[in-house]
């Protein structure tokens, strides 16, 4: 499992993010405080505080580089 910080600052960004991660069979979790949400769930994402970056856990080893490349617009340093 690898983790990156992402920022989802608008409704369109959330929809685009969910479409991107849904292309992969791997599991993705968003962690905000004590809450862990399936990153493929739009309703779940909107239950989080999106005003600050969220930790994304990626449960994939074989496609990791491809996944990171597709998620670059959302990743924050």
Buried (B, 14 or more C-beta within 10 A) or exposed (E): EEEBEBBBEEEEBBEEBBEBBEEBEBBBBBBBEEEEBBBBBBEBBEEBEBEEBBBBBBEBEEBBEEBBEBBEEBEEE
